Amino acid sequence: MSISQSLSLLAAGDWDGAHRAVQDDPSPEAAWVHAHLHRVEGDLGNARYWYARAGRPEATGSLAEERAEIARALANPA
């Protein structure tokens, strides 16, 4: 399962499936999605850990804004 599929699963309301999709992926991109998922869940302490693993600052905007930013980054990797 891919990182992008994780976002699709989340959009469909399948948080557990989205979490499984990134759980064992060691990439910074997966860590970013993982952080977002824990933010969605309301577990901000866990989200902070994953933002650090991703090398990204903790998100402060809306969940929808962050999800769109992640999708853009995944579609246009550096």
Secondary structure, 3 states (H helix, E strand, C coil): CCHHHHHHHHHCCCHHHHHHHHHCCCCHHHHHHHHHHHHHHCCHHHHHHHHHHHCCCCCCCCHHHHHHHHHHHHHCCC
